[in-house]
Amino acid sequence: KNAFCKYFKTRTNKTFFQFLIEIRIEHAAKLLVKNKELSVIEISELSGFNNISNFNRKFKEIKKKTPFEFKNSLSDS
């Protein structure tokens, strides 16, 4: 496990868990675009997050908007 994590970090310049969170947030963003009837809580759970506050924090770190702002900006355009 440690050898994989070290190898992964040297190849990608990010930890495996950072990479995993990015994949989950991208999945959540796609769900927000395609499934407007789903709530943010449902999308966070479908994206592998067990904690809504952690999901909101990580989403904002990566997308520079909260999931709610992201979802609302889609309907504005």
One Martini backbone bead per residue (centre of mass of N, CA, C, O) as a GRO file, in nm:
protein
   77
    1LYS     BB    1   0.060   0.061  -0.024
    2ASN     BB    2   0.298   0.259   0.014
    3ALA     BB    3   0.430   0.212  -0.260
    4PHE     BB    4   0.197   0.309  -0.432
    5CYS     BB    5   0.169   0.597  -0.317
    6LYS     BB    6   0.456   0.683  -0.391
    7TYR     BB    7   0.440   0.627  -0.693
    8PHE     BB    8   0.196   0.804  -0.755
    9LYS     BB    9   0.323   1.075  -0.663
   10THR     BB   10   0.564   1.075  -0.865
   11ARG     BB   11   0.371   1.066  -1.128
   12THR     BB   12   0.133   1.303  -1.036
   13ASN     BB   13   0.177   1.505  -0.784
   14LYS     BB   14  -0.032   1.327  -0.613
   15THR     BB   15  -0.239   1.186  -0.427
   16PHE     BB   16  -0.464   0.941  -0.431
   17PHE     BB   17  -0.683   1.102  -0.270
   18GLN     BB   18  -0.683   1.352  -0.445
   19PHE     BB   19  -0.762   1.206  -0.703
   20LEU     BB   20  -1.026   1.081  -0.600
   21ILE     BB   21  -1.169   1.348  -0.537
   22GLU     BB   22  -1.161   1.460  -0.825
   23ILE     BB   23  -1.334   1.236  -0.949
   24ARG     BB   24  -1.583   1.280  -0.767
   25ILE     BB   25  -1.633   1.578  -0.849
   26GLU     BB   26  -1.673   1.529  -1.151
   27HIS     BB   27  -1.914   1.346  -1.114
   28ALA     BB   28  -2.091   1.554  -0.969
   29ALA     BB   29  -2.096   1.763  -1.197
   30LYS     BB   30  -2.238   1.579  -1.401
   31LEU     BB   31  -2.491   1.537  -1.228
   32LEU     BB   32  -2.573   1.837  -1.214
   33VAL     BB   33  -2.621   1.857  -1.522
   34LYS     BB   34  -2.808   1.590  -1.580
   35ASN     BB   35  -2.951   1.594  -1.266
   36LYS     BB   36  -3.159   1.836  -1.157
   37GLU     BB   37  -3.347   1.663  -0.948
   38LEU     BB   38  -3.114   1.636  -0.774
   39SER     BB   39  -2.966   1.662  -0.489
   40VAL     BB   40  -2.681   1.740  -0.328
   41ILE     BB   41  -2.691   1.502  -0.135
   42GLU     BB   42  -2.729   1.279  -0.344
   43ILE     BB   43  -2.472   1.344  -0.505
   44SER     BB   44  -2.270   1.299  -0.280
   45GLU     BB   45  -2.341   0.999  -0.240
   46LEU     BB   46  -2.296   0.911  -0.545
   47SER     BB   47  -1.977   1.020  -0.511
   48GLY     BB   48  -1.869   0.906  -0.209
   49PHE     BB   49  -1.998   1.083   0.015
   50ASN     BB   50  -2.070   1.101   0.378
   51ASN     BB   51  -2.016   1.424   0.386
   52ILE     BB   52  -2.143   1.730   0.311
   53SER     BB   53  -1.921   1.927   0.410
   54ASN     BB   54  -1.689   1.793   0.260
   55PHE     BB   55  -1.807   1.816  -0.019
   56ASN     BB   56  -1.833   2.124  -0.029
   57ARG     BB   57  -1.534   2.189   0.021
   58LYS     BB   58  -1.411   2.026  -0.219
   59PHE     BB   59  -1.574   2.154  -0.444
   60LYS     BB   60  -1.473   2.446  -0.398
   61GLU     BB   61  -1.171   2.393  -0.436
   62ILE     BB   62  -1.206   2.291  -0.741
   63LYS     BB   63  -1.461   2.487  -0.865
   64LYS     BB   64  -1.508   2.772  -0.704
   65LYS     BB   65  -1.783   2.638  -0.606
   66THR     BB   66  -2.060   2.550  -0.502
   67PRO     BB   67  -2.292   2.325  -0.579
   68PHE     BB   68  -2.524   2.529  -0.579
   69GLU     BB   69  -2.389   2.740  -0.764
   70PHE     BB   70  -2.336   2.548  -0.997
   71LYS     BB   71  -2.634   2.469  -1.047
   72ASN     BB   72  -2.738   2.767  -1.088
   73SER     BB   73  -2.546   2.844  -1.330
   74LEU     BB   74  -2.687   2.651  -1.534
   75SER     BB   75  -2.975   2.795  -1.535
   76ASP     BB   76  -2.864   3.082  -1.637
   77SER     BB   77  -2.757   2.972  -1.938
   0.00000   0.00000   0.00000
